[in-house]
Amino acid sequence: MRGLRGRKGFKRVDALMGGLLCRLTPRPRPRDPREGPPRTIVVSKLAAMGDTILLLPHLRLVREAFPEARMIALASSVNRDVFDLWGGVDRIVEWSPTATLKAVSEIRRERADAAVDFEQWTHVTTLLLAWAGVPRRIGFATAGFARGRLYTDPVSHDGRIHEGEMFGRLLAPLGLQPAAGPPRVSIPLDRRAVIGARIAAAGLRPGATIVVIHPGCGAHGWQREWPAARYAAVIDALADTGSCAVVLTGSAGERALAEETAALCRAPSWVAAGELSLLDLAALVAEAGVVVCGNTGIVHLAEAVGTPVVAIHGPTDPVRWGPRDPRSRTIKGNHPCSPCLTLGFEYACAGRPCMEAVGTREVAAAAAELIGLARTAHRTLSAGMPC
């Protein structure tokens, strides 16, 4: 299933029918203050990969606070791999537009007594949890949407803070403090070894610092993409100044863009777009010295595995969606109407002038700085290892 944020038809149906159905659906009963801890908790998030990665530290807190509770993830094909990568849920119920009633039935059979809905604006999860009869429902009351009326514990959505921190505010009704800082994901050493072997098989320079270039921003995020020719110029600039091995990543649908980028540069690279599972991509990024990309899910994946990012922002606000690792660098296109996104899909321009306002020199300089830091850290680590 393609990303929900970019599907115009889905957005129209959700705004019109979803909002109407939320107004017609009875409000939940007041919560009994004497109720005990939840026995089965549903955590719902349908999109996207990056947002779901931002949930992980908060989900860990829920798991630690209620270790005896069964945790069910309501997800979609867009992001279920993130829940699999984490491995902390007992079951995943996968939603699709044609499987709404099936998802309602499955959640109803689980007899969930609490749900935390991490969707920010869609009405789908709001309705699904209400129709499934979950008695306690926590979720965002987003301005301009009818979803807030169907939660027992509505939480106002604030568009002035980082989305990862905003997700954490949904834990307050459960008596939990939000997790601080970016998410963390550990990658098995054997998986990292497999990726190392694939890098060697691709013919890249042994021992070189890996630079991951991720030129795409999803099936419907082309306004957030930096031009391929500029990524190629950055690759050549990095190749001219030091020893690095470039890997171009992306989904299967973004492979043509990755190949176009590779064809425009002189330096050799491995086009891995469409060839890696989420776990393999995470292992690759964990081996890298830096990731260079627009505002897309790999920003948060990189931070989760401890790799700094050069994140290029145009229509998106880095305060809300940017990297939080102090080593990472944010490059922002200065344009009068930038940033223009509030919910993540309502672009103000037909083109991408704010992305095109970002020059290659500043991106290459930021990437080179992080490569230098990665090499220094590697030398320090190697010097401290016993012979």
C-alpha positions as CSV (number, residue, x, y, z in Angstrom):
1,M,0.0,0.0,0.0
2,R,1.3,3.4,-0.9
3,G,1.9,6.1,1.8
4,L,-1.3,7.5,3.2
5,R,-0.1,11.1,3.2
6,G,0.4,11.2,-0.5
7,R,-2.9,9.6,-1.6
8,K,-5.2,12.4,-2.6
9,G,-8.2,10.1,-2.9
10,F,-7.6,8.7,0.6
11,K,-7.3,12.2,2.1
12,R,-10.5,13.4,0.5
13,V,-12.5,10.4,1.7
14,D,-10.9,10.5,5.2
15,A,-11.6,14.3,5.6
16,L,-15.2,14.0,4.4
17,M,-16.5,10.6,5.3
18,G,-14.1,10.0,8.2
19,G,-15.0,13.3,9.8
20,L,-18.8,12.7,9.3
21,L,-18.6,9.2,10.7
22,C,-16.7,10.5,13.8
23,R,-19.5,13.0,14.4
24,L,-22.1,10.2,14.0
25,T,-20.4,7.7,16.2
26,P,-21.4,7.9,19.9
27,R,-18.9,9.4,22.2
28,P,-17.2,6.9,24.6
29,R,-18.4,6.5,28.1
30,P,-16.6,8.4,30.9
31,R,-13.7,6.4,32.3
32,D,-14.1,4.6,35.6
33,P,-11.3,6.1,37.9
34,R,-11.2,2.8,39.8
35,E,-10.1,0.8,36.7
36,G,-6.9,-1.2,37.1
37,P,-3.8,-1.4,34.8
38,P,-4.6,-2.4,31.2
39,R,-4.4,-6.1,30.3
40,T,-4.3,-5.6,26.5
41,I,-3.1,-2.4,24.9
42,V,-3.5,-1.5,21.2
43,V,-0.9,0.9,19.8
44,S,-2.0,2.3,16.4
45,K,0.1,3.9,13.7
46,L,-0.6,3.4,10.0
47,A,2.2,5.5,8.5
48,A,5.0,6.2,8.1
49,M,8.3,4.5,8.7
50,G,10.0,7.5,10.2
51,D,7.1,8.4,12.5
52,T,6.9,4.8,13.7
53,I,10.6,4.7,14.5
54,L,10.0,7.8,16.6
55,L,7.4,5.9,18.6
56,L,9.8,3.1,19.7
57,P,11.2,4.7,22.9
58,H,7.7,5.5,24.1
59,L,6.5,2.0,23.3
60,R,9.4,0.6,25.4
61,L,8.2,2.7,28.3
62,V,4.6,1.3,27.9
63,R,6.0,-2.2,27.8
64,E,8.1,-1.6,30.9
65,A,5.3,0.0,32.8
66,F,2.8,-2.8,32.0
67,P,5.0,-5.9,31.6
68,E,2.1,-8.3,32.0
69,A,-0.1,-6.6,29.4
70,R,-0.5,-7.9,25.9
71,M,0.5,-5.3,23.3
72,I,-1.2,-5.3,19.9
73,A,0.1,-3.1,17.0
74,L,-2.5,-1.8,14.5
75,A,-0.3,-1.0,11.5
76,S,-0.2,-1.1,7.7
77,S,2.1,-2.5,5.1
78,V,3.8,0.9,5.0
79,N,5.2,0.5,8.6
80,R,4.7,-3.0,9.9
81,D,8.4,-3.8,9.3
82,V,9.3,-1.3,12.0
83,F,7.3,-3.1,14.6
84,D,8.9,-6.4,13.4
85,L,12.4,-4.7,13.7
86,W,11.6,-3.7,17.3
87,G,10.1,-7.0,18.2
88,G,8.3,-5.7,21.3
89,V,4.7,-6.3,20.3
90,D,2.8,-9.6,20.8
91,R,0.8,-9.3,17.6
92,I,0.4,-7.0,14.5
93,V,-3.0,-6.4,13.1
94,E,-2.5,-5.1,9.5
95,W,-5.0,-2.6,8.2
96,S,-5.7,-1.7,4.6
97,P,-8.7,0.1,3.0
98,T,-10.2,-3.2,2.1
99,A,-9.6,-4.8,5.4
100,T,-11.2,-2.3,7.8
101,L,-13.9,-4.6,9.0
102,K,-11.4,-7.5,9.4
103,A,-9.2,-5.3,11.5
104,V,-12.1,-4.2,13.7
105,S,-13.1,-7.8,14.2
106,E,-9.5,-8.9,15.1
107,I,-9.1,-6.1,17.7
108,R,-12.6,-6.8,19.1
109,R,-11.5,-10.5,19.6
110,E,-8.4,-9.3,21.5
111,R,-10.7,-7.7,24.1
112,A,-8.4,-4.7,24.4
113,D,-9.1,-2.5,27.3
114,A,-6.9,0.4,26.3
115,A,-5.5,1.9,23.1
116,V,-3.0,4.7,22.3
117,D,-3.6,6.1,18.8
118,F,-0.4,7.7,17.5
119,E,-2.0,8.9,14.2
120,Q,-2.0,12.7,14.0
121,W,-4.8,13.5,11.6
122,T,-6.5,10.6,9.9
123,H,-9.9,9.5,11.2
124,V,-9.4,5.8,10.3
125,T,-7.8,4.6,13.5
126,T,-10.1,6.8,15.6
127,L,-13.1,5.0,14.1
128,L,-11.6,1.6,14.0
129,L,-10.8,1.6,17.7
130,A,-14.3,3.0,18.5
131,W,-16.0,0.3,16.4
132,A,-13.8,-2.4,18.0
133,G,-15.2,-1.3,21.4
134,V,-12.0,-0.5,23.1
135,P,-13.2,1.3,26.3
136,R,-10.2,3.5,27.0
137,R,-8.8,5.4,24.0
138,I,-6.0,7.9,24.0
139,G,-5.3,10.0,20.9
140,F,-4.7,13.4,19.4
141,A,-7.4,16.1,19.3
142,T,-6.0,17.8,16.1
143,A,-7.5,21.2,15.3
144,G,-9.8,21.0,12.3
145,F,-10.5,17.3,12.7
146,A,-13.4,15.5,14.4
147,R,-11.3,12.7,15.8
148,G,-10.8,14.2,19.3
149,R,-14.4,13.6,20.3
150,L,-14.0,9.8,20.2
151,Y,-11.2,9.6,22.7
152,T,-11.7,9.1,26.5
153,D,-8.3,10.9,26.9
154,P,-7.9,13.4,24.1
155,V,-4.5,15.2,23.9
156,S,-4.1,18.4,22.0
157,H,-1.6,18.2,19.1
158,D,1.0,21.0,19.2
159,G,2.7,21.7,15.8
160,R,5.5,23.7,17.4
161,I,7.5,20.8,18.9
162,H,9.3,17.8,17.6
163,E,6.9,15.0,16.5
164,G,8.8,12.5,18.6
165,E,8.2,14.6,21.7
166,M,4.6,15.1,20.7
167,F,4.1,11.3,20.5
168,G,5.4,11.1,24.1
169,R,2.7,13.3,25.4
170,L,0.2,10.6,24.7
171,L,1.7,8.6,27.6
172,A,0.6,11.1,30.2
173,P,-2.9,9.7,30.6
174,L,-1.2,6.4,31.4
175,G,0.8,8.1,34.2
176,L,4.0,7.9,32.2
177,Q,6.7,10.5,31.5
178,P,7.7,10.6,27.8
179,A,11.0,9.2,26.7
180,A,13.8,11.7,26.1
181,G,15.9,12.0,23.0
182,P,16.0,10.0,19.8
183,P,15.1,6.3,19.5
184,R,17.7,3.6,19.8
185,V,17.7,0.3,17.9
186,S,20.4,-2.4,18.2
187,I,21.4,-4.3,15.1
188,P,22.7,-8.0,15.4
189,L,26.4,-8.3,14.7
190,D,25.8,-11.1,12.2
191,R,23.5,-8.9,10.2
192,R,26.1,-6.2,10.1
193,A,28.7,-8.8,9.0
194,V,26.4,-9.8,6.1
195,I,26.1,-6.1,5.0
196,G,29.9,-5.8,5.2
197,A,30.2,-8.7,2.8
198,R,27.7,-7.2,0.4
199,I,29.6,-3.9,0.4
200,A,32.8,-5.7,-0.4
201,A,31.1,-7.7,-3.1
202,A,29.9,-4.4,-4.7
203,G,33.5,-3.5,-5.3
204,L,33.7,-0.5,-3.1
205,R,37.0,0.6,-1.6
206,P,37.9,-1.6,1.4
207,G,38.2,0.3,4.7
208,A,36.6,3.4,3.3
209,T,34.1,5.4,5.3
210,I,30.6,4.5,4.0
211,V,28.4,7.3,2.9
212,V,24.7,6.5,2.4
213,I,23.0,8.8,-0.1
214,H,19.2,8.4,0.0
215,P,17.8,10.7,-2.8
216,G,14.1,9.7,-2.6
217,C,11.4,10.8,-0.2
218,G,8.8,8.2,-0.7
219,A,6.3,7.6,-3.5
220,H,4.6,11.0,-3.1
221,G,7.3,13.1,-1.5
222,W,9.0,14.5,-4.6
223,Q,8.6,18.1,-3.4
224,R,10.9,17.1,-0.5
225,E,13.6,15.6,-2.8
226,W,16.8,17.4,-3.6
227,P,17.7,17.2,-7.3
228,A,19.6,14.1,-8.3
229,A,22.3,16.2,-10.1
230,R,23.1,17.9,-6.7
231,Y,23.5,14.6,-4.9
232,A,25.8,13.5,-7.7
233,A,27.9,16.7,-7.2
234,V,28.2,16.0,-3.5
235,I,29.3,12.4,-4.2
236,D,32.0,13.6,-6.5
237,A,33.1,16.3,-4.1
238,L,33.4,13.8,-1.3
239,A,35.3,11.3,-3.5
240,D,37.8,14.1,-4.5
241,T,38.6,15.0,-0.9
242,G,39.0,11.6,0.8
243,S,38.4,7.9,0.9
244,C,34.7,7.1,1.0
245,A,32.4,4.4,-0.3
246,V,29.0,5.6,-1.5
247,V,25.9,3.5,-1.3
248,L,22.6,4.8,-2.8
249,T,19.5,3.5,-1.0
250,G,15.8,3.8,-1.4
251,S,12.7,1.6,-2.0
252,A,12.1,-0.4,-5.1
253,G,10.0,2.4,-6.5
254,E,13.0,4.8,-6.0
255,R,15.6,2.6,-7.7
256,A,15.3,4.6,-11.0
257,L,16.1,7.8,-9.1
258,A,19.1,6.2,-7.3
259,E,20.4,4.9,-10.7
260,E,20.0,8.3,-12.2
261,T,22.0,9.8,-9.4
262,A,24.7,7.2,-9.8
263,A,24.9,7.8,-13.5
264,L,25.5,11.5,-13.0
265,C,28.6,11.2,-10.9
266,R,32.1,10.1,-11.6
267,A,32.7,8.2,-8.4
268,P,31.8,4.5,-8.2
269,S,28.9,3.6,-6.0
270,W,26.6,0.7,-5.1
271,V,23.0,1.2,-6.0
272,A,21.2,-0.8,-3.3
273,A,17.8,0.8,-3.7
274,G,15.1,-1.9,-3.7
275,E,17.6,-4.6,-2.6
276,L,17.5,-4.3,1.2
277,S,15.0,-5.3,3.8
278,L,14.5,-2.8,6.6
279,L,16.8,-4.8,8.9
280,D,19.5,-4.8,6.2
281,L,19.0,-1.1,5.6
282,A,19.4,-0.5,9.3
283,A,22.6,-2.6,9.4
284,L,24.0,-0.7,6.4
285,V,23.3,2.7,8.0
286,A,24.8,1.4,11.3
287,E,28.0,0.7,9.4
288,A,28.0,4.2,7.7
289,G,29.8,7.3,8.8
290,V,27.1,9.6,7.5
291,V,23.7,9.6,5.8
292,V,22.8,12.4,3.4
293,C,19.1,12.7,2.5
294,G,15.9,14.9,2.5
295,N,13.3,14.7,5.2
296,T,12.3,11.1,5.1
297,G,12.2,8.0,7.3
298,I,15.9,7.2,7.0
299,V,16.7,10.3,9.1
300,H,15.1,8.7,12.1
301,L,16.4,5.2,11.3
302,A,20.0,6.6,11.1
303,E,19.6,8.3,14.5
304,A,18.2,5.1,16.0
305,V,21.3,3.1,15.0
306,G,23.7,6.0,16.0
307,T,24.7,7.4,12.7
308,P,24.7,11.2,12.1
309,V,22.7,12.7,9.3
310,V,22.9,15.6,6.9
311,A,19.2,16.4,6.5
312,I,18.1,18.7,3.8
313,H,14.8,20.5,4.5
314,G,12.6,22.7,2.3
315,P,8.8,22.4,2.8
316,T,9.3,20.6,6.1
317,D,10.1,22.2,9.5
318,P,13.2,20.7,11.0
319,V,11.9,21.8,14.5
320,R,9.2,19.1,14.0
321,W,10.8,16.5,11.8
322,G,14.6,17.2,11.9
323,P,17.4,15.1,13.4
324,R,17.9,15.5,17.2
325,D,21.4,14.0,17.4
326,P,23.8,16.9,18.2
327,R,26.3,15.5,15.7
328,S,23.8,15.7,12.8
329,R,23.5,18.7,10.5
330,T,20.3,20.3,9.2
331,I,20.5,22.3,5.9
332,K,17.5,24.4,5.2
333,G,16.4,26.1,2.0
334,N,15.6,29.7,2.6
335,H,12.4,30.6,0.7
336,P,9.6,33.0,1.7
337,C,6.9,30.3,2.1
338,S,9.1,27.6,3.7
339,P,8.3,25.6,5.7
340,C,4.7,25.0,4.5
341,L,3.8,21.6,5.9
342,T,1.7,21.2,9.0
343,L,0.2,17.8,8.6
344,G,2.9,16.5,6.2
345,F,1.1,16.6,2.9
346,E,-0.3,20.1,2.2
347,Y,2.4,21.6,-0.1
348,A,2.1,25.3,-0.9
349,C,4.0,25.1,-4.2
350,A,3.6,23.0,-7.3
351,G,7.4,22.8,-7.5
352,R,10.2,22.6,-5.0
353,P,11.9,26.0,-5.0
354,C,12.9,25.7,-1.4
355,M,14.8,22.4,-2.0
356,E,16.5,23.9,-5.1
357,A,17.6,26.8,-3.0
358,V,20.0,24.5,-1.1
359,G,23.5,24.5,-2.7
360,T,25.8,21.5,-3.1
361,R,28.8,23.2,-1.3
362,E,27.1,23.5,2.1
363,V,25.8,19.9,1.9
364,A,29.2,18.5,0.9
365,A,31.0,20.5,3.6
366,A,28.6,19.2,6.3
367,A,29.0,15.6,5.0
368,A,32.8,16.0,4.9
369,E,32.8,17.3,8.4
370,L,30.9,14.3,9.7
371,I,33.1,11.9,7.7
372,G,36.1,13.4,9.4
373,L,34.5,12.9,12.8
374,A,33.7,9.3,12.0
375,R,37.3,8.6,11.0
376,T,38.6,10.3,14.2
377,A,36.2,8.2,16.3
378,H,37.3,5.0,14.4
379,R,41.0,5.7,15.0
380,T,40.4,6.5,18.7
381,L,38.4,3.2,19.1
382,S,41.1,1.2,17.2
383,A,43.9,2.7,19.3
384,G,42.1,1.7,22.5
385,M,41.6,-2.0,21.4
386,P,44.0,-4.6,22.8
387,C,46.4,-6.3,20.4
